Amino acid sequence: MDLTNAIAVVTGANRGLGRQLTIQLLERGANVYAGARRPESVDIPGAVPLLIDLNDPATLEAAARIAGDATLLINNAGVATQQPLIGGDLDSLRLEMETNYFGTLAVSRAFVPVLKANGGGTILNINSAIAWVHFASDGGYAASKAAGWALTNAMREELAPDGIDVTALHVAFIDTDFSAHIPAEQKISPVIIAQRALDGLAAGQQEILADDLTRQIKAGLSA
């Protein structure tokens, strides 16, 4: 995808990886709607703040009307509660699936008609290596990301006839608030991950493996 002059919508754009994706898209010449539950928290020069709450369908409908010129959707927003499946809080487990799976699906369903009307486009889903390796301590998050991988692959096939490419970024540990409980030496800067994500989009990759650990995990699936 040519990111120069692309019209992008980034969810969860006010911090972490979403913020870096927004900044780097602008640097590459794209126009960006920066989606957030609190759009007033978006302080990126050149970005257009946009109210998007994955669990509030009304905000998604309104966002799709406002960003009716979009050609790129980046589903970045998500939640992690560090809950095991059996001993964990059930409401937290539901929140992870509602946000990371159904929320991503809801945003996509809202913007697919926009992308189609604009002649096609691209959807990038921010996924995780934990879609493939499942730790008991994060069972709910792992289940939601495994579902997100299936969602991405099925959407890719369904939307291909409409000229919409669907890509997944898989990454292990990013140095953001989202992974504050992970030792620093295991994490990679969101600046680097955003660059690799956008390079992968520009190259037309269907699955972007952003770091060595993710590549090792993917390569070991057959074992």
Secondary structure by P-SEA (a helix, b strand, c coil): ccccccbbbbccccccaaaaaaaaaaaabbbbbcccccccccccccbbbbbbbcccaaaaaaaaaaaccccbbbcccccccccccccccaaaaaaaaacaaaaaaaaaaacaaaaaaaccbbbbbbcccccccccccaaaaaaaaaaaaaaaaaaaaaaccccbbbbbbbbccccccccccccccccccaaaaaaaaaaaaaaccccccccaaaaaaaaaccc
